[in-house]
Amino acid sequence: MERRAFVSLPAAIASAPLISAFGEPVQALAAPASPLAAPDSLTFESPSVVGTLPVFYERLKDDLTFPLAWRNARTHNFRHWQRTARAKVEELLWQPADATPYNRRTLEEKRGDGYLQRTIVFNVTKYSRVRASMLIPDGNGPFPGVLLLHDHGAKFDIGKEKMIRPWYDPARLASAEAWSERYFSGRFVGNELARRGYVVLAVDAIGWGDRSGMAYEDQQALASNFYNLGSSLSGLMAREDVRAAGLLATMPEVDRHRIAAVGFSMGAYRAWQVAALSDHISATVAACWMTTLKGMMVPGNNTLRGQSSFYMLHPGLYRYLDIPDVASIGAPKPMYFLDGEQDPLFTAVGVAGAYDKMKAVWRSQRAQHRLRTEVWPGLAHVFVKEMQDATFAWLDSWIARRRGAPD
């Protein structure tokens, strides 16, 4: 009878020599070469999981070649590639497109500092009727519009209130002001934009603000239940953002040809995602959410904790497209990506690699001047005053001007 060897693979010694059960050295299973290369081997894998990663995660990453990326496309027709890539993303949302009438109604209006504050309700999908916050500049429109997309932050009591000052709720106002001090230099980005002549709209994603009702540890169960119901939590959020962009384009105060998506953190992810999926979005600012998939899937990364990652996970998508490839579906729209040099959520290699991939796409369309990518020295995961001011100036150059003006 053959004696079987048992290979233990704790994370701390994954690269160290391993010894079989009968005292002989064996090859570590974390080595690049597959252990199946020696089919008659008597060794076997144990454990198969270290922390929250399979021990063969690097080989799984090696299998990802992103065949639908523009650089790998079998067509030289960029529009054809965009349609094909967008169709694949939409297929993997597991949430069909929704043409439910918005049936928008106004709940309240109140004068603000240079703008009108308005709360509305509308059908964001056929399942949900939600409340949203709007700011409309004083003066004669139509004005450029901005869809503001809030972050995650594991703070669920406020959503849209992170972006637009909640004049209608003292309790949420106190919470939102504390959040603003922590991440936005004490500013409300939406109110700043309205004072600069933009109509702004902010809507709660499911789980936040009016639509809260869960704790941090409930997110994985919520996502699992969506999957069991034949849908997807992340796919629903993506579809809702597309719907919100479409709503903004129907408003008489808004120039439908000049609508930008702006977001921070998870809101940044949502901003470039909706730009890829919606023709209503003509420009994007994404603060602190861009990386390559392989640069993100490394030990210690926040994504490996699960929970919040389910809002930004479309199962199977990365078999076809890398993260920056999805954002590139929106090319050659003007897009501005910025992050902090010390952002703990994204590796420098992942950010730089994503920026390089996107630059190649915009360059291929002779539109490199429409893509701006920055890493801000000394800053972490924030969207502070200086970053906001750069954003406002960039938006003014691309969105505030009238349609048809030269680049």
Secondary structure, 3 states (H helix, E strand, C coil): CCCCCCECCCHHHCCCCEECCCCCEECCCCCCCCHHHCCCCCCCECCCEECCEECCHHHHHHHCCCCCCHHHCCCCCHHHHHHHHHHHHHHCCCCCCCCCCCCCEEEEEEECCCEEEEEEEEECCCCCEEEEEEEEECCCCCEEEEEEECCCCCCCCCCHHHCCCCCCCHHHHHHHHHHHHHHCCCCCHHHHHHHCCCEEEEECCCCCHHHCCCCHHHHHHHHHHHHHCCCCHHHHHHHHHHHHHHHHHHCCCEEEEEEEEEEECHHHHHHHHHHHHCCCCCEEEEECCCCCHHHHCCCCCHHHHCHHHHHHCCCCHHHCCCHHHHHHCCCCCCEEEEEECCCCCCCHHHHHHHHHHHHHHHHHCCCHHHEEEEEECCCCCCCCHHHHHHHHHHHHHHHHCCCCCCC
